[in-house]
Amino acid sequence: MPAAGTAGARRPPGRVGGRPRPAVRRISAGRRQAPGRTPFAVLVVILLAAGLIGLLMLNTAVNQGSFELSRLQRETTRLTDEQQSLEQQIDRWAAPDALERRARRMGMVPGGSPAFLQDDGTVRGTPEQVSAAPSAPGSSAAPGALPQPSPQPPAHVPATADGAIQIVPAAPATGGGAR
């Protein structure tokens, strides 16, 4: 053994450069713990919980939309039925016999042969004055009876050389007030 203070002299264990060396402990391989395992497990649990909550909210929204759709379909069916009922009522009111009954109740009578106004103011056809008095509902006049046409046009209607009737505008009405 060399003497103390020589180059090959050994230092006593536990000292490094005059200071005591820290104790070295041996860790067995089986006890080693992964440092990132716990945060990863927490992340996976949070993601699963968020996914389940998202699915629950989506399912709730779909069910709510389904209820709304069902309500709107019922309302559409109801409105379609109402529209068909109103169209049937219009068809009943627009029938010729219904129109005639309502016209007679209002005091109207059939007008006879029509006359047509041309763009130049002439009339094609022979206008006729209605000779039948309006019949009250339940009167003895036949419901389909038309008034007999008069052979001559009324005296107050001027005629042209070709037999057409010239329409002359009436004088404005005076008095009575506005409605």
VOGUVEX-224973 format. One record per residue (C-alpha): residue in three letters; x, y, z. Coordinates in steps of 0.05 Angstrom, whole numbers, plus 5000, padded with zeros to 4 digits. Example, Ala and Ser with C-alpha at 12.3 -4.5 7.8 and 13.67 -1.06 7.14 Angstrom:
ALA524649105156/SER527349795143/
//
This chain:
MET500050005000/PRO502650674983/ALA503551195035/ALA498551725048/GLY499252335006/THR502251974947/ALA499151964878/GLY496551264881/ALA493651314950/ARG486551114960/ARG481551544992/PRO477151285046/PRO470151095023/GLY464551595031/ARG468852205015/VAL469252584951/GLY474053144947/GLY474053215022/ARG466553185028/PRO462552585047/ARG459452234987/PRO451852144988/ALA449451445001/VAL447351074939/ARG441150654946/ARG439350094901/ILE432150084874/SER429549424851/ALA426549384780/GLY419749134805/ARG418149744847/ARG419250254791/GLN412850674780/ALA411051014714/PRO410451764726/GLY404751894673/ARG399851334689/THR395151724736/PRO394152334692/PHE392751894632/ALA387451494670/VAL384152144693/LEU384152404621/VAL380851764596/VAL375451794650/ILE374052524634/LEU373552374559/LEU368751794571/ALA364452214617/ALA364252784567/GLY362352294511/LEU356652004552/ILE354052694571/GLY354452904497/LEU350552284475/LEU345252414528/MET344353134505/LEU344052914432/ASN338852384448/THR334652894486/ALA334953384428/VAL332852844378/ASN327052644422/GLN324853364430/GLY325153454354/SER321052814346/PHE315653084392/GLU315553744354/LEU315053384287/SER309252964313/ARG305553584337/LEU306653934270/GLN304153324232/ARG297753314273/GLU296754054261/THR297953964186/THR292753404184/ARG287753834221/LEU288954424175/THR288453984113/ASP281753714137/GLU279354424150/GLN281554644081/GLN277854074048/SER271654234088/LEU271954964066/GLU273054763993/GLN266854313996/GLN262854884026/ILE265155353970/ASP263254823918/ARG256354773949/TRP255455523949/ALA258055583877/ALA253255063849/PRO248355363799/ASP242055173836/ALA244855463902/LEU246756113866/GLU239756153836/ARG236356053903/ARG240556593936/ALA239457073878/ARG231856973881/ARG231957093957/MET235457753944/GLY230057943893/MET233957813829/VAL230857523766/PRO234057203704/GLY236457723655/GLY234757403587/SER239357453527/PRO245857823538/ALA248458413498/PHE255958533492/LEU259659203492/GLN265059303440/ASP271359723448/ASP268560273404/GLY262360343447/THR257559953404/VAL253359383431/ARG252858703397/GLY246358343410/THR239658583431/PRO239058823503/GLU232358653534/GLN228758943592/VAL226658433644/SER219058403643/ALA217957923701/ALA217358213770/PRO221857923822/SER218457333854/ALA218557243929/PRO220856573956/GLY215156083953/SER211356463899/SER207456113844/ALA212556293789/ALA216255693762/PRO223455673789/GLY226555583720/ALA221956053682/LEU225556583642/PRO222257243622/GLN219957293550/PRO224357743508/SER221058353478/PRO221558403402/GLN223659143402/PRO229359463442/PRO227059983492/ALA225760673463/HIS231161013505/VAL236760593473/PRO239360913408/ALA241060443350/THR246160533294/ALA245060403220/ASP247559683223/GLY242759503279/ALA247859553335/ILE245759943396/GLN249760543417/ILE250960623491/VAL250161333517/PRO253161483585/ALA248161663638/ALA248062343672/PRO251462333740/ALA246762243799/THR245862833845/GLY244262863918/GLY243562263963/GLY250462333995/ALA256261853995/ARG255861154023/
//
